[in-house]
Amino acid sequence: MSAFASASPAVVVFAGVLVLAIVVVGGSPPHDDPSLAPPWPDMRGNNSRSDAFGGKALTCPVTDASRSSFSSSAAGAVPRVLIITFTTFAYRRVVENMIASMHMAQRFSRVGVDDGFPPQLDVAASLYVLCLDRKVTDWCRQQGLNCVPFHAHFANTSLDDLWMLRLQLVQDCLHHGFDVWMNDADAVWLRDPWPLIHRELTVHKADIVAQRGGFPFEIGKAWGATMCFGFVYMRATAATKLVVALALQLAPYLERDDQLLVNSAVYLLATGRQQLLLPLSPHDFDALLRHLGVQVGTPEAPGQPALQFTGPGGVAERAKCHHRPLCYRQSHATAVVDVGLTDVPTQSLHHMRVALLGHAQVPRRCHPRFDGVQSAQGQQGPFVAHCYTSKTGAAKAQVFHKYNLWFINTTATVDDASSPSP
């Protein structure tokens, strides 16, 4: 029986503890929605492909030919989103648990809602599993899930290669007009998070919506919080494409980790302080930005970054977070990192906005007495629990037991508890 009883053969489950969400759902591109921020022209380098692994370009699993079935210009339509996840056979139960939590959260969250609730995402029809070994490929197909045999790209490769391929895949899907929702398999849904994300896209005009984290540590120390890539939604806007393009350009200078690279790209665009992160001179860093068609600063004050921390969290947090602009664990509401950037050819000012959800909404450091089942049944408290632990099967199983986050009728475990999570 399929993990989603209602899933069609074109359905996919997420796997792996590192999940990339790319949801293919009917609807018009979010940047065509008049309620969202107006688009600005794609900068010169934003759509250039970056071959981050072995010289082979990794392409989005949804092609131009197939995406026509997801297109719609209806008012209020769900944006075209792709949900993609990675898994190995050892972690297939983690994927099953994630799917069960999503199905439960969506069902409970729709009870008694009013007409103002945003259109529901069809998660079952939107997930693609990137299978990292042959056994999980067979398992996914037996479950009626849509599986991409990704293991062909991963003969004797490291997690660094996986992160780079994931970022390359994101870039290509954004280029083709799909939003990307990355959701680690151990990020368990308790309430449907789509209304929360939809609000940030419409109210705060966010390009990226993310859970808060603390890595990379240099940026976490400077700002107080960073984006956690275990739960992040990336709109297919010019601003997001710019961030991803710069992140891939930074790979030769930094550790090959997509969370580090994307956070670094946002920080560098917001501050211009390349000396904190990069072995580049100011002149060389400026040349790198101009290659992408952008410069830091406003037309009124060239070279002076236009950075603001807005939103309810951005206003409230500075006074209570050790004089940093953001909080991490003490945050309860969204804070928006609002960056002004200049398009070099036109010298016009545009904005890039990153909405960091409150830690209370999507916790990373879970409270010792947290109870996932109780929270889900009461439809109060966090939307998603993505509790921090080391990346081994044994540690993941322990977290599921400790916080009551297991929603399927098997023991909370993985086949090889000593193995690192994918």
One Martini backbone bead per residue (centre of mass of N, CA, C, O) as a GRO file, in nm:
protein
  422
    1MET     BB    1   0.098   0.034   0.021
    2SER     BB    2   0.080   0.349   0.008
    3ALA     BB    3   0.171   0.616   0.196
    4PHE     BB    4  -0.044   0.743   0.007
    5ALA     BB    5  -0.353   0.645  -0.055
    6SER     BB    6  -0.412   0.898  -0.269
    7ALA     BB    7  -0.190   0.840  -0.451
    8SER     BB    8  -0.039   0.864  -0.734
    9PRO     BB    9   0.200   0.745  -0.948
   10ALA     BB   10   0.315   1.063  -0.937
   11VAL     BB   11   0.439   1.008  -0.660
   12VAL     BB   12   0.622   1.130  -0.364
   13VAL     BB   13   0.866   1.074  -0.126
   14PHE     BB   14   1.040   1.143   0.145
   15ALA     BB   15   1.368   1.132   0.226
   16GLY     BB   16   1.591   1.161   0.394
   17VAL     BB   17   1.750   1.386   0.599
   18LEU     BB   18   1.787   1.526   0.322
   19VAL     BB   19   1.558   1.760   0.207
   20LEU     BB   20   1.407   1.829  -0.102
   21ALA     BB   21   1.180   2.067  -0.210
   22ILE     BB   22   0.972   1.993  -0.495
   23VAL     BB   23   0.677   2.121  -0.601
   24VAL     BB   24   0.413   1.994  -0.803
   25VAL     BB   25   0.169   2.237  -0.862
   26GLY     BB   26  -0.097   2.384  -0.929
   27GLY     BB   27  -0.025   2.692  -1.090
   28SER     BB   28   0.098   2.991  -1.073
   29PRO     BB   29   0.347   3.178  -1.057
   30PRO     BB   30   0.428   3.367  -0.788
   31HIS     BB   31   0.543   3.616  -0.970
   32ASP     BB   32   0.233   3.655  -1.095
   33ASP     BB   33   0.132   3.755  -0.830
   34PRO     BB   34  -0.004   4.060  -0.725
   35SER     BB   35   0.041   4.006  -0.404
   36LEU     BB   36   0.326   4.019  -0.475
   37ALA     BB   37   0.616   4.101  -0.547
   38PRO     BB   38   0.767   4.256  -0.781
   39PRO     BB   39   0.948   4.196  -1.039
   40TRP     BB   40   1.283   4.161  -1.145
   41PRO     BB   41   1.531   4.149  -1.337
   42ASP     BB   42   1.735   3.935  -1.455
   43MET     BB   43   2.043   3.882  -1.397
   44ARG     BB   44   2.300   3.788  -1.583
   45GLY     BB   45   2.399   3.530  -1.381
   46ASN     BB   46   2.140   3.372  -1.271
   47ASN     BB   47   2.113   3.147  -1.530
   48SER     BB   48   2.372   3.020  -1.491
   49ARG     BB   49   2.532   2.731  -1.507
   50SER     BB   50   2.649   2.508  -1.241
   51ASP     BB   51   2.909   2.274  -1.230
   52ALA     BB   52   2.949   2.109  -0.916
   53PHE     BB   53   2.978   1.806  -1.057
   54GLY     BB   54   3.184   1.653  -1.276
   55GLY     BB   55   3.061   1.839  -1.522
   56LYS     BB   56   2.753   1.772  -1.448
   57ALA     BB   57   2.443   1.858  -1.522
   58LEU     BB   58   2.172   1.913  -1.312
   59THR     BB   59   1.833   1.842  -1.345
   60CYS     BB   60   1.517   1.886  -1.339
   61PRO     BB   61   1.258   1.649  -1.303
   62VAL     BB   62   1.095   1.880  -1.437
   63THR     BB   63   0.981   1.951  -1.738
   64ASP     BB   64   0.862   2.154  -1.976
   65ALA     BB   65   0.660   1.944  -2.091
   66SER     BB   66   0.523   1.864  -1.802
   67ARG     BB   67   0.436   2.152  -1.672
   68SER     BB   68   0.163   2.220  -1.814
   69SER     BB   69  -0.023   2.057  -1.605
   70PHE     BB   70   0.044   2.296  -1.372
   71SER     BB   71  -0.100   2.519  -1.514
   72SER     BB   72  -0.235   2.843  -1.394
   73SER     BB   73  -0.452   3.152  -1.387
   74ALA     BB   74  -0.596   3.131  -1.136
   75ALA     BB   75  -0.722   3.269  -0.880
   76GLY     BB   76  -0.548   3.151  -0.601
   77ALA     BB   77  -0.342   2.972  -0.691
   78VAL     BB   78  -0.115   2.742  -0.667
   79PRO     BB   79   0.195   2.723  -0.676
   80ARG     BB   80   0.483   2.614  -0.827
   81VAL     BB   81   0.586   2.324  -0.662
   82LEU     BB   82   0.867   2.144  -0.525
   83ILE     BB   83   0.920   1.814  -0.380
   84ILE     BB   84   1.234   1.707  -0.252
   85THR     BB   85   1.409   1.396  -0.175
   86PHE     BB   86   1.632   1.210   0.023
   87THR     BB   87   1.745   0.854   0.015
   88THR     BB   88   1.779   0.557   0.182
   89PHE     BB   89   1.697   0.248   0.277
   90ALA     BB   90   1.752   0.290   0.588
   91TYR     BB   91   1.540   0.564   0.573
   92ARG     BB   92   1.240   0.487   0.492
   93ARG     BB   93   1.084   0.528   0.768
   94VAL     BB   94   1.127   0.832   0.783
   95VAL     BB   95   0.956   0.889   0.537
   96GLU     BB   96   0.691   0.768   0.632
   97ASN     BB   97   0.664   0.956   0.876
   98MET     BB   98   0.654   1.220   0.720
   99ILE     BB   99   0.400   1.159   0.557
  100ALA     BB  100   0.211   1.112   0.793
  101SER     BB  101   0.240   1.400   0.911
  102MET     BB  102   0.132   1.553   0.665
  103HIS     BB  103  -0.145   1.422   0.644
  104MET     BB  104  -0.239   1.496   0.930
  105ALA     BB  105  -0.196   1.804   0.923
  106GLN     BB  106  -0.388   1.865   0.686
  107ARG     BB  107  -0.646   1.746   0.806
  108PHE     BB  108  -0.660   1.912   1.075
  109SER     BB  109  -0.622   2.209   0.952
  110ARG     BB  110  -0.916   2.206   0.790
  111VAL     BB  111  -1.076   2.232   1.037
  112GLY     BB  112  -1.281   2.511   1.043
  113VAL     BB  113  -1.210   2.680   0.812
  114ASP     BB  114  -1.190   2.953   0.622
  115ASP     BB  115  -1.183   3.130   0.320
  116GLY     BB  116  -0.883   3.252   0.393
  117PHE     BB  117  -0.758   3.000   0.329
  118PRO     BB  118  -0.532   2.867   0.159
  119PRO     BB  119  -0.455   2.676  -0.076
  120GLN     BB  120  -0.398   2.349  -0.100
  121LEU     BB  121  -0.151   2.133  -0.101
  122ASP     BB  122  -0.052   1.857  -0.308
  123VAL     BB  123   0.163   1.653  -0.175
  124ALA     BB  124   0.124   1.372  -0.305
  125ALA     BB  125   0.169   1.511  -0.609
  126SER     BB  126   0.479   1.658  -0.532
  127LEU     BB  127   0.675   1.421  -0.481
  128TYR     BB  128   1.035   1.356  -0.492
  129VAL     BB  129   1.257   1.082  -0.503
  130LEU     BB  130   1.599   1.067  -0.429
  131CYS     BB  131   1.775   0.786  -0.495
  132LEU     BB  132   2.081   0.649  -0.334
  133ASP     BB  133   1.974   0.353  -0.404
  134ARG     BB  134   1.850   0.059  -0.530
  135LYS     BB  135   1.663  -0.032  -0.298
  136VAL     BB  136   1.497   0.236  -0.276
  137THR     BB  137   1.395   0.234  -0.560
  138ASP     BB  138   1.224  -0.021  -0.534
  139TRP     BB  139   1.055   0.068  -0.291
  140CYS     BB  140   0.919   0.317  -0.415
  141ARG     BB  141   0.778   0.164  -0.645
  142GLN     BB  142   0.611  -0.023  -0.456
  143GLN     BB  143   0.465   0.246  -0.325
  144GLY     BB  144   0.397   0.449  -0.569
  145LEU     BB  145   0.646   0.621  -0.619
  146ASN     BB  146   0.843   0.890  -0.722
  147CYS     BB  147   1.148   0.798  -0.878
  148VAL     BB  148   1.491   0.899  -0.867
  149PRO     BB  149   1.792   0.755  -0.985
  150PHE     BB  150   2.050   0.901  -0.812
  151HIS     BB  151   2.286   0.686  -0.777
  152ALA     BB  152   2.438   0.746  -1.047
  153HIS     BB  153   2.584   1.014  -0.899
  154PHE     BB  154   2.701   0.830  -0.619
  155ALA     BB  155   2.984   0.712  -0.666
  156ASN     BB  156   3.185   0.763  -0.415
  157THR     BB  157   3.055   0.995  -0.251
  158SER     BB  158   2.994   1.282  -0.076
  159LEU     BB  159   2.822   1.511   0.102
  160ASP     BB  160   2.935   1.749  -0.054
  161ASP     BB  161   2.822   1.654  -0.326
  162LEU     BB  162   2.528   1.656  -0.244
  163TRP     BB  163   2.502   1.958  -0.181
  164MET     BB  164   2.581   2.056  -0.466
  165LEU     BB  165   2.361   1.907  -0.622
  166ARG     BB  166   2.126   2.035  -0.477
  167LEU     BB  167   2.189   2.328  -0.564
  168GLN     BB  168   2.180   2.272  -0.867
  169LEU     BB  169   1.886   2.179  -0.871
  170VAL     BB  170   1.761   2.436  -0.767
  171GLN     BB  171   1.854   2.621  -0.994
  172ASP     BB  172   1.697   2.475  -1.224
  173CYS     BB  173   1.412   2.501  -1.105
  174LEU     BB  174   1.406   2.806  -1.088
  175HIS     BB  175   1.458   2.856  -1.391
  176HIS     BB  176   1.168   2.693  -1.452
  177GLY     BB  177   0.958   2.824  -1.222
  178PHE     BB  178   1.015   2.677  -0.945
  179ASP     BB  179   0.954   2.612  -0.643
  180VAL     BB  180   1.145   2.543  -0.332
  181TRP     BB  181   1.105   2.275  -0.084
  182MET     BB  182   1.286   2.216   0.198
  183ASN     BB  183   1.252   1.887   0.378
  184ASP     BB  184   1.337   1.713   0.613
  185ALA     BB  185   1.258   1.399   0.728
  186ASP     BB  186   1.296   1.513   1.043
  187ALA     BB  187   1.068   1.722   0.962
  188VAL     BB  188   0.784   1.741   1.147
  189TRP     BB  189   0.449   1.756   1.111
  190LEU     BB  190   0.175   1.922   1.306
  191ARG     BB  191   0.117   2.159   1.113
  192ASP     BB  192   0.026   2.327   0.852
  193PRO     BB  193   0.274   2.535   0.691
  194TRP     BB  194   0.152   2.684   0.443
  195PRO     BB  195   0.008   2.932   0.572
  196LEU     BB  196   0.270   3.049   0.685
  197ILE     BB  197   0.421   3.084   0.417
  198HIS     BB  198   0.206   3.243   0.262
  199ARG     BB  199   0.220   3.491   0.445
  200GLU     BB  200   0.517   3.566   0.380
  201LEU     BB  201   0.471   3.603   0.071
  202THR     BB  202   0.242   3.832   0.104
  203VAL     BB  203   0.315   4.025   0.344
  204HIS     BB  204   0.658   4.020   0.313
  205LYS     BB  205   0.766   3.944   0.028
  206ALA     BB  206   0.915   3.678   0.012
  207ASP     BB  207   1.177   3.477  -0.122
  208ILE     BB  208   1.257   3.355   0.163
  209VAL     BB  209   1.178   3.072   0.381
  210ALA     BB  210   1.293   3.002   0.724
  211GLN     BB  211   1.448   2.842   0.946
  212ARG     BB  212   1.623   2.857   1.234
  213GLY     BB  213   1.977   2.899   1.299
  214GLY     BB  214   2.356   2.882   1.359
  215PHE     BB  215   2.445   2.809   1.068
  216PRO     BB  216   2.694   2.981   1.029
  217PHE     BB  217   2.876   3.104   1.294
  218GLU     BB  218   2.964   3.385   1.197
  219ILE     BB  219   2.672   3.478   1.131
  220GLY     BB  220   2.537   3.406   1.398
  221LYS     BB  221   2.711   3.608   1.561
  222ALA     BB  222   2.631   3.869   1.402
  223TRP     BB  223   2.294   3.820   1.390
  224GLY     BB  224   2.183   3.539   1.568
  225ALA     BB  225   2.093   3.410   1.280
  226THR     BB  226   1.990   3.155   1.045
  227MET     BB  227   1.952   2.939   0.789
  228CYS     BB  228   1.771   2.641   0.768
  229PHE     BB  229   1.781   2.360   0.536
  230GLY     BB  230   1.548   2.173   0.665
  231PHE     BB  231   1.357   2.452   0.629
  232VAL     BB  232   1.290   2.572   0.299
  233TYR     BB  233   1.167   2.846   0.096
  234MET     BB  234   1.197   2.901  -0.270
  235ARG     BB  235   1.155   3.142  -0.486
  236ALA     BB  236   1.113   3.220  -0.839
  237THR     BB  237   1.325   3.466  -0.826
  238ALA     BB  238   1.570   3.686  -0.888
  239ALA     BB  239   1.679   3.692  -0.599
  240THR     BB  240   1.715   3.386  -0.559
  241LYS     BB  241   1.895   3.336  -0.806
  242LEU     BB  242   2.123   3.514  -0.707
  243VAL     BB  243   2.192   3.362  -0.448
  244VAL     BB  244   2.257   3.087  -0.584
  245ALA     BB  245   2.472   3.186  -0.781
  246LEU     BB  246   2.665   3.292  -0.563
  247ALA     BB  247   2.697   3.034  -0.401
  248LEU     BB  248   2.840   2.878  -0.634
  249GLN     BB  249   3.077   3.089  -0.659
  250LEU     BB  250   3.182   3.022  -0.351
  251ALA     BB  251   3.284   2.722  -0.344
  252PRO     BB  252   3.605   2.762  -0.381
  253TYR     BB  253   3.619   2.925  -0.080
  254LEU     BB  254   3.434   2.709   0.057
  255GLU     BB  255   3.248   2.501   0.195
  256ARG     BB  256   3.058   2.218   0.072
  257ASP     BB  257   2.771   2.386   0.174
  258ASP     BB  258   2.458   2.501   0.126
  259GLN     BB  259   2.405   2.656   0.389
  260LEU     BB  260   2.665   2.820   0.385
  261LEU     BB  261   2.645   2.947   0.099
  262VAL     BB  262   2.368   3.095   0.120
  263ASN     BB  263   2.423   3.258   0.374
  264SER     BB  264   2.672   3.400   0.257
  265ALA     BB  265   2.532   3.540   0.023
  266VAL     BB  266   2.339   3.712   0.192
  267TYR     BB  267   2.552   3.854   0.367
  268LEU     BB  268   2.715   3.983   0.134
  269LEU     BB  269   2.478   4.143   0.010
  270ALA     BB  270   2.410   4.300   0.284
  271THR     BB  271   2.732   4.405   0.358
  272GLY     BB  272   3.019   4.353   0.194
  273ARG     BB  273   3.188   4.154   0.406
  274GLN     BB  274   3.427   3.956   0.285
  275GLN     BB  275   3.643   3.926   0.524
  276LEU     BB  276   3.480   3.714   0.700
  277LEU     BB  277   3.480   3.471   0.451
  278LEU     BB  278   3.692   3.577   0.226
  279PRO     BB  279   3.987   3.548   0.003
  280LEU     BB  280   3.905   3.857  -0.086
  281SER     BB  281   3.906   4.135  -0.235
  282PRO     BB  282   3.710   4.399  -0.290
  283HIS     BB  283   3.757   4.400  -0.596
  284ASP     BB  284   3.693   4.095  -0.651
  285PHE     BB  285   3.410   4.096  -0.528
  286ASP     BB  286   3.290   4.311  -0.714
  287ALA     BB  287   3.339   4.147  -0.974
  288LEU     BB  288   3.156   3.913  -0.900
  289LEU     BB  289   2.894   4.077  -0.885
  290ARG     BB  290   2.907   4.198  -1.175
  291HIS     BB  291   2.879   3.924  -1.314
  292LEU     BB  292   2.572   3.915  -1.188
  293GLY     BB  293   2.455   4.225  -1.201
  294VAL     BB  294   2.558   4.346  -0.913
  295GLN     BB  295   2.530   4.574  -0.630
  296VAL     BB  296   2.610   4.705  -0.337
  297GLY     BB  297   2.350   4.913  -0.274
  298THR     BB  298   2.249   5.237  -0.353
  299PRO     BB  299   2.196   5.492  -0.569
  300GLU     BB  300   2.237   5.718  -0.343
  301ALA     BB  301   2.468   5.503  -0.201
  302PRO     BB  302   2.731   5.387  -0.305
  303GLY     BB  303   2.834   5.097  -0.119
  304GLN     BB  304   2.577   5.116   0.068
  305PRO     BB  305   2.405   4.918   0.246
  306ALA     BB  306   2.058   4.801   0.245
  307LEU     BB  307   1.975   4.718   0.578
  308GLN     BB  308   1.698   4.535   0.724
  309PHE     BB  309   1.497   4.464   1.022
  310THR     BB  310   1.189   4.318   1.006
  311GLY     BB  311   0.909   4.269   1.134
  312PRO     BB  312   0.808   4.159   1.436
  313GLY     BB  313   1.089   4.041   1.512
  314GLY     BB  314   1.282   4.272   1.417
  315VAL     BB  315   1.167   4.479   1.628
  316ALA     BB  316   1.193   4.299   1.912
  317GLU     BB  317   1.496   4.160   1.929
  318ARG     BB  318   1.735   4.355   1.977
  319ALA     BB  319   1.691   4.411   2.294
  320LYS     BB  320   1.715   4.071   2.374
  321CYS     BB  321   1.996   3.980   2.183
  322HIS     BB  322   2.278   4.099   2.255
  323HIS     BB  323   2.272   4.328   2.022
  324ARG     BB  324   2.138   4.172   1.812
  325PRO     BB  325   1.909   4.159   1.548
  326LEU     BB  326   1.878   3.851   1.637
  327CYS     BB  327   1.720   3.557   1.719
  328TYR     BB  328   1.677   3.226   1.811
  329ARG     BB  329   1.527   3.077   2.062
  330GLN     BB  330   1.369   3.365   2.142
  331SER     BB  331   1.178   3.328   1.901
  332HIS     BB  332   0.819   3.401   1.782
  333ALA     BB  333   0.870   3.563   1.515
  334THR     BB  334   0.906   3.717   1.227
  335ALA     BB  335   1.203   3.792   1.045
  336VAL     BB  336   1.332   4.043   0.816
  337VAL     BB  337   1.564   4.038   0.556
  338ASP     BB  338   1.635   4.354   0.407
  339VAL     BB  339   1.768   4.401   0.075
  340GLY     BB  340   1.946   4.635  -0.107
  341LEU     BB  341   1.977   4.642  -0.470
  342THR     BB  342   2.174   4.690  -0.766
  343ASP     BB  343   2.118   4.724  -1.097
  344VAL     BB  344   2.358   4.783  -1.315
  345PRO     BB  345   2.228   4.862  -1.593
  346THR     BB  346   1.990   5.058  -1.442
  347GLN     BB  347   2.023   5.157  -1.139
  348SER     BB  348   1.817   4.990  -0.978
  349LEU     BB  349   1.613   4.919  -0.705
  350HIS     BB  350   1.609   4.627  -0.503
  351HIS     BB  351   1.468   4.337  -0.330
  352MET     BB  352   1.568   4.119  -0.060
  353ARG     BB  353   1.377   3.857   0.115
  354VAL     BB  354   1.418   3.712   0.445
  355ALA     BB  355   1.226   3.478   0.625
  356LEU     BB  356   1.240   3.425   0.975
  357LEU     BB  357   1.124   3.207   1.168
  358GLY     BB  358   1.015   3.125   1.454
  359HIS     BB  359   1.120   2.901   1.685
  360ALA     BB  360   0.827   2.836   1.790
  361GLN     BB  361   0.727   2.736   1.501
  362VAL     BB  362   1.035   2.606   1.421
  363PRO     BB  363   1.208   2.399   1.591
  364ARG     BB  364   1.552   2.299   1.677
  365ARG     BB  365   1.545   2.334   1.998
  366CYS     BB  366   1.403   2.119   2.190
  367HIS     BB  367   1.210   2.067   2.443
  368PRO     BB  368   1.221   1.825   2.682
  369ARG     BB  369   0.875   1.835   2.698
  370PHE     BB  370   0.813   1.767   2.422
  371ASP     BB  371   0.496   1.685   2.232
  372GLY     BB  372   0.394   1.595   1.926
  373VAL     BB  373   0.112   1.464   1.953
  374GLN     BB  374  -0.017   1.680   2.132
  375SER     BB  375   0.025   1.915   1.935
  376ALA     BB  376  -0.130   1.795   1.693
  377GLN     BB  377  -0.409   1.747   1.831
  378GLY     BB  378  -0.432   2.063   1.931
  379GLN     BB  379  -0.329   2.274   1.720
  380GLN     BB  380  -0.062   2.370   1.877
  381GLY     BB  381   0.208   2.540   1.829
  382PRO     BB  382   0.401   2.397   1.634
  383PHE     BB  383   0.436   2.310   1.296
  384VAL     BB  384   0.745   2.217   1.320
  385ALA     BB  385   0.974   1.945   1.396
  386HIS     BB  386   1.343   2.010   1.408
  387CYS     BB  387   1.541   1.829   1.585
  388TYR     BB  388   1.839   1.832   1.712
  389THR     BB  389   2.104   1.617   1.579
  390SER     BB  390   2.283   1.381   1.494
  391LYS     BB  391   2.392   1.206   1.184
  392THR     BB  392   2.224   0.938   1.294
  393GLY     BB  393   2.013   0.683   1.334
  394ALA     BB  394   2.012   0.665   1.643
  395ALA     BB  395   1.955   0.966   1.698
  396LYS     BB  396   1.688   0.987   1.548
  397ALA     BB  397   1.532   0.770   1.706
  398GLN     BB  398   1.559   0.911   1.981
  399VAL     BB  399   1.400   1.167   1.908
  400PHE     BB  400   1.130   1.036   1.836
  401HIS     BB  401   1.087   0.924   2.122
  402LYS     BB  402   1.128   1.172   2.308
  403TYR     BB  403   0.904   1.363   2.123
  404ASN     BB  404   0.674   1.212   1.989
  405LEU     BB  405   0.736   1.165   1.635
  406TRP     BB  406   0.572   0.892   1.581
  407PHE     BB  407   0.319   0.790   1.308
  408ILE     BB  408   0.384   0.486   1.285
  409ASN     BB  409   0.349   0.113   1.291
  410THR     BB  410   0.654   0.139   1.405
  411THR     BB  411   0.959   0.149   1.492
  412ALA     BB  412   1.186   0.393   1.587
  413THR     BB  413   1.389   0.341   1.308
  414VAL     BB  414   1.678   0.200   1.155
  415ASP     BB  415   1.863  -0.035   1.004
  416ASP     BB  416   2.133   0.160   1.041
  417ALA     BB  417   2.222   0.318   1.334
  418SER     BB  418   2.540   0.390   1.253
  419SER     BB  419   2.468   0.553   1.022
  420PRO     BB  420   2.473   0.808   0.827
  421SER     BB  421   2.296   1.052   0.718
  422PRO     BB  422   2.196   1.179   0.397
   0.00000   0.00000   0.00000
